[in-house]
Amino acid sequence: MVSSNSKLDYSIRMKRTSPSIDECFKEIDPIVGSILDKALCNKDIDVKEATELFGVEGQELWLLAVTADELRHRAVGGIVTYVINRNINHSNICVGSCKFCAFRRSLGDPDAYVLTREQIAAKVREAVRFGATEVCVQGGLHPDFGLEDYLVILRAIRGVSRSIHIHAFSPAELDHISRQEGLSIEEVIKTLREAGLNSVPGTAAEILVDRVRGIICPKKLSSERWIGIIKACHRLGLPTTATMLYGHVETPRERAKHMEILREIQRETHGFTEFVPLSFMPHNTPLQRGGVVTDVSTGADDIRVHAVARLMLTGYIDNVQASWVKLGPKLAQVMLGAGANDLSGTLMEENISRAAGAQQQSMLPRQLERLILDMGRVPRQRTTTYGTPPRRSAYASIA
């Protein structure tokens, strides 16, 4: 039964449904009920409790979703945000060997590429004309790329727009630069920040458990290294996102542990702007070819991940994103009823997900707003860091 300490408005809203929330709580496993009640009382749930929630189904799954939706309502109200942005994948050449990746190519492969400075600038001009407030730049770990090559990318962007937000270079890329140049990660971050970098994507996290990383990305930076780089970004004034790649070889407990690690980082640094669950897309990946993972996660599992994230992270990372490029627009819309409050961005192109089977790589603002409005929510354009964008003219001027 819902605790008397839970907020009254939750009880009032739930009484509009049939059966009542109290009746539903009586019918489910009391352990699950007590965990949901604990979350509704604004208490942190631990790894063991989150692991329990990853196993719910049927009526318990529904209650998990409505609990997450209630916590979403308390944290951010009825607003669902999106950003007008463009992805730029500057190269698919990579020294890595991640088994979940269908994007990487080796030097000499017929479809390997590196965007020139002029090509990057042209993509930024298109983004500015489209009204984008952000460019998100990520690519493979090119064996010949050093710090100067990444500075060239930043200069190409800043040569087009002095004000557009540059959200770029994952912790794996920052680690690559550090190793290539023999520089500390702090020196790398400071240099890139001074050249115009505004924030860092919290990708390359995958699952922050080295057992999992040993299977899916054995040569990638360790969990400890990822955490260290993220904390360094936060210390040096660069906010980051936080991500989790799920639906491959991880266990429910490892998912929960990943979320706990993010919560502890945020408790210390307050540098995460959002949490982005990323559903693994197996098409064309070594994990699929090796028969390790053959199918995508189910919709029910996607609901569990987004809802448990809301329960574990509420009060710490209040923005939970539903990635329409990974889930598809319709399933991303469903996540808005299971704890999510953000629908990512327009993207304009998304080559990494496309290589793994994504069917759609671009959305117009009006398409995102329709998804939001159909859920009875209020759409609102945001900046990368969840502020209100200035007038379009502030971004439309081209240097």
Long-range contacts (C-beta under 8 A, 24 or more apart in sequence): 1-25, 1-26, 1-33, 1-37, 2-37, 2-40, 3-37, 3-40, 3-41, 5-41, 6-37, 6-40, 6-41, 7-40, 7-74, 10-40, 10-70, 13-70, 14-66, 14-70, 21-63, 21-66, 24-59, 24-62, 24-63, 25-63, 27-59, 28-59, 28-60, 28-63, 29-60, 32-56, 32-60, 32-63, 32-64, 33-63, 36-63, 36-64, 36-67, 36-311, 39-67, 39-71, 39-311, 39-314, 40-67, 40-70, 40-71, 42-314, 42-315, 44-263, 44-312, 45-311, 45-312, 46-260, 47-253, 47-256, 47-257, 47-260, 48-256, 50-255, 50-256, 50-259, 50-260, 50-308, 50-311, 50-312, 51-252, 51-253, 51-255, 51-256, 53-304, 53-307, 53-308, 53-311, 54-252, 54-255, 54-256, 54-304, 54-305, 54-308, 55-252, 56-304, 57-300, 61-300, 61-303, 61-304, 64-303, 64-304, 64-307, 64-308, 64-311, 64-338, 65-303, 65-307, 65-337, 65-338, 65-339, 67-307, 67-311, 68-306, 68-307, 68-308, 68-310, 68-311, 68-338, 68-339, 69-337, 69-338, 69-339, 71-310, 71-311, 71-314, 71-339, 72-310, 72-314, 72-320, 72-339, 72-340, 72-341, 74-314, 75-314, 75-315, 75-318, 75-341, 76-318, 76-319, 76-341, 78-376, 78-377, 78-378, 79-341, 79-377, 79-378, 79-379, 79-380, 80-336, 80-340, 80-341, 80-342, 80-343, 80-372, 80-375, 80-377, 80-378, 80-379, 80-380, 81-319, 81-341, 81-342, 81-343, 81-379, 81-380, 81-381, 81-382, 81-386, 82-342, 82-343, 82-344, 82-345, 82-346, 82-365, 82-368, 82-369, 82-372, 82-379, 82-380, 82-381, 82-382, 83-133, 83-134, 83-344, 83-345, 83-346, 83-381, 83-382, 83-383, 83-384, 84-130, 84-131, 84-132, 84-133, 84-134, 84-345, 84-346, 84-365, 84-381, 84-389, 85-127, 85-132, 85-133, 85-134, 85-135, 85-136, 85-167, 85-345, 85-346, 85-347, 85-348, 85-384, 86-123, 86-124, 86-126, 86-127, 86-130, 86-132, 86-134, 86-135, 86-136, 86-346, 86-347, 86-348, 86-349, 87-135, 87-136, 87-137, 87-138, 87-347, 87-348, 87-349, 87-350, 87-351, 88-115, 88-120, 88-123, 88-124, 88-135, 88-136, 88-137, 88-349, 89-137, 89-138, 89-139, 89-349, 89-350, 89-351, 89-352, 90-114, 90-115, 90-120, 90-137, 90-138, 90-139, 90-153, 91-115, 91-139, 91-140, 91-142, 91-145, 92-139, 92-140, 92-351, 92-355, 93-140, 93-142, 93-143, 94-139, 94-140, 94-141, 94-142, 95-140, 95-141, 95-142, 95-143, 95-176, 96-140, 96-141, 96-172, 96-217, 96-219, 96-220, 97-217, 97-218, 97-219, 98-216, 98-217, 98-219, 98-220, 99-215, 99-216, 99-217, 99-285, 99-286, 99-287, 99-290, 99-292, 100-206, 100-216, 100-217, 100-245, 100-248, 100-280, 100-282, 100-285, 100-286, 100-287, 101-285, 101-286, 101-352, 101-356, 102-281, 102-283, 102-284, 102-285, 102-355, 102-356, 102-357, 103-140, 103-351, 103-352, 103-355, 103-356, 104-140, 105-140, 107-143, 114-142, 117-152, 117-153, 117-155, 117-156, 118-156, 120-153, 120-156, 120-157, 121-156, 121-157, 121-159, 121-160, 124-156, 124-157, 124-160, 124-161, 124-164, 125-160, 125-398, 126-348, 127-164, 127-348, 128-160, 128-161, 128-164, 128-395, 128-396, 128-398, 129-396, 130-346, 130-348, 131-365, 131-392, 131-395, 131-396, 132-164, 132-346, 132-348, 132-395, 133-164, 133-165, 133-383, 133-384, 133-389, 133-395, 134-164, 134-165, 134-166, 134-167, 134-345, 134-383, 134-384, 135-164, 135-165, 135-166, 135-167, 135-168, 136-167, 136-168, 136-201, 136-345, 137-166, 137-167, 137-168, 137-169, 138-168, 138-169, 138-170, 138-173, 138-201, 138-203, 138-352, 139-173, 141-172, 141-173, 141-176, 145-176, 145-177, 145-180, 146-177, 146-180, 146-181, 147-177, 147-180, 147-181, 147-183, 147-188, 147-191, 150-177, 150-192, 151-191, 151-192, 151-195, 154-192, 154-195, 154-196, 154-197, 155-195, 155-196, 157-196, 158-195, 158-196, 158-399, 159-399, 160-398, 160-399, 161-395, 161-397, 161-398, 161-399, 162-397, 162-399, 163-394, 163-395, 163-397, 164-395, 165-198, 165-199, 165-383, 165-384, 165-385, 166-196, 166-197, 166-198, 166-199, 167-198, 167-199, 167-200, 167-201, 167-384, 168-197, 168-200, 168-201, 169-197, 169-200, 169-201, 170-200, 170-201, 170-202, 170-203, 170-204, 171-200, 171-202, 171-203, 171-204, 171-205, 171-221, 171-225, 171-226, 171-229, 171-230, 171-233, 172-203, 172-204, 172-220, 172-221, 173-204, 174-200, 174-229, 174-233, 175-221, 175-225, 175-229, 185-228, 185-229, 185-232, 186-232, 186-236, 189-232, 189-233, 189-236, 189-238, 190-236, 193-236, 193-237, 193-238, 197-238, 198-238, 198-384, 199-238, 199-239, 199-240, 199-241, 199-273, 199-384, 199-385, 200-230, 200-233, 200-238, 200-239, 200-240, 200-241, 201-240, 201-241, 201-243, 202-230, 202-240, 202-241, 202-242, 202-243, 202-272, 202-276, 203-241, 203-243, 205-242, 205-243, 205-244, 205-245, 205-258, 206-244, 206-245, 207-244, 207-245, 207-246, 207-250, 207-254, 207-255, 207-258, 208-257, 208-258, 208-261, 208-262, 209-250, 209-254, 209-257, 209-258, 211-254, 212-248, 212-249, 212-250, 212-254, 215-249, 215-292, 216-248, 216-249, 216-287, 223-261, 227-261, 227-265, 230-265, 230-269, 230-271, 231-265, 231-268, 231-269, 231-271, 233-271, 234-265, 234-269, 234-270, 234-271, 235-269, 238-271, 239-271, 239-272, 239-273, 239-385, 240-271, 240-272, 240-273, 241-272, 241-273, 241-274, 241-275, 241-276, 242-266, 242-272, 242-274, 242-275, 242-276, 242-317, 243-275, 243-276, 243-277, 243-278, 244-275, 244-276, 244-277, 244-278, 244-305, 244-309, 245-278, 245-280, 246-277, 246-278, 246-279, 246-280, 246-297, 246-301, 246-305, 247-279, 247-280, 247-293, 247-296, 247-297, 247-301, 248-280, 248-282, 248-287, 248-292, 248-293, 249-287, 249-292, 249-293, 255-305, 255-308, 256-308, 256-312, 259-308, 259-309, 259-312, 259-313, 260-312, 262-313, 262-316, 262-317, 263-312, 263-313, 263-316, 263-317, 266-313, 266-316, 266-317, 267-316, 272-316, 272-317, 273-319, 273-384, 273-385, 273-386, 274-317, 274-319, 274-320, 274-321, 274-342, 274-386, 275-309, 275-313, 275-317, 275-319, 275-320, 275-321, 276-321, 276-323, 276-344, 277-302, 277-305, 277-306, 277-309, 277-320, 277-321, 277-322, 277-323, 278-323, 278-326, 279-305, 279-323, 279-326, 279-327, 281-326, 281-353, 281-356, 281-357, 281-358, 282-356, 282-357, 283-356, 283-357, 284-355, 284-356, 284-357, 285-356, 299-331, 299-334, 302-327, 302-331, 302-334, 302-335, 303-334, 303-335, 303-338, 306-335, 306-338, 306-339, 306-340, 307-338, 307-339, 309-339, 310-338, 310-339, 310-340, 311-339, 319-386, 324-360, 324-363, 324-368, 324-371, 325-350, 325-353, 325-358, 325-360, 325-361, 326-353, 326-358, 328-359, 328-360, 329-360, 329-363, 329-367, 329-371, 332-371, 333-371, 333-374, 333-375, 336-371, 336-372, 336-375, 336-377, 337-375, 342-382, 343-368, 343-371, 343-372
